Amino acid sequence: MGSPGGSLDPPTGTGYLKMPLVPVPKLRSIVAPLVKLGRFLPALLPVLVAPIGCAVQAHNLPQPPAGQVATRKAPRAIISVREPLGYARSHWPVTTGVPLPRGWLQDLGTVALKDHSGTPVPLQTRVLSRWDDGSVRWLLADFPVTIGAHVHRTFELVAAGRPASGESAAVRVEESGDGVTVDTGPLRFRVPRDHFAILQDVRLHGRAMLAGPLGAFLRTDEKSEPRAPKTIVIRERGPLRAQIELQGELASGFDYVVRLHAYAGEPVVRVLFTIIARGPAMATSVRQIAVQAPLPPERYRSFRLGIEQAKPAAGRVGKAGVTLVQDDNFGFHLD
């Protein structure tokens, strides 16, 4: 995958994501960025849909009048993908919602995605909503994109097509009494049930990447660590993308929702960490919100990290570790 700088060894020590004293309005969401394991990835770009690092637009077909179905013999919808950050990408995972007109698609088994040359592209789909006649109204689509820097590509979603056959890699999800294990091929991790951990037992190509669980905490007047999840739900099982959702109590008056996205054949996990203030007050003072990554000190001495739409910071790690402080939504500095 065209990452700027190739392979990247993780840093030593423990990293913290800190925030200054700010009022947190009730039900306001705070989202953590992508977890980068093994190499640096360009940050997420907020667009209408939610791909990783690429701008995507789905062009739906004209909507027929009520009571009338689309009659085109082999209807298609166009998905446009644009690379805005200047990085070439290979098999880059893209997730997007696609609006469809009434009567356009009934059976997910017949839907296929093709590139500009007509070659089928691996595709994972799920119905988000349906029209009153049972046809698909909104479709969630996952597919890989190979695209050059600042390049624009189009894909055709075909309702009466032949899906791509024999994907070389598939993400695997195994559920047991003590947790959920996810295996993308190069990356394997576990989400435990009996205590809180965003990721645990993380291995990249069989090599342990963490000295302990990837954790988090919140500090108001005192430091509070999350409780064990009340629920762990597998939202997506692959074959291209898996999504695991954890919900539980972060601290008194605060809940957490953690969504993990893992991709077939990829060494990365997308982590969305949402904090919900559920107390009666309209605003609550929060001194610090932190994500901790305890990394093995004996091997890793370099780091690269950053935030969306900004150049990453990189360097060597000393014995005290590295702390990233997010000053606001647009900037950060290192301690």
Secondary structure by P-SEA (a helix, b strand, c coil): ccccccbbbbbccccccccccccccccbbbbbcccccccccccccccccccccbbbbbbbcccccccccccccbbbbbbbbbbccbbbbcbbbbbbbbbbcccccccccccccccccccccbbbbbbccccccccccbbbbbbcccccccbbbbbbbcccccccccccbbbbbbbcccbbbbbcccbbbbbbcccccccccccccccccccccccccccccbbbbbccccccccccccccbbbbbbbbbccccbbbbbbbbbbccccbbbbbbbbbbcccccbbbbcccccccccccccccccccccccbbbbbbbbcccbbbbbbccccccccc
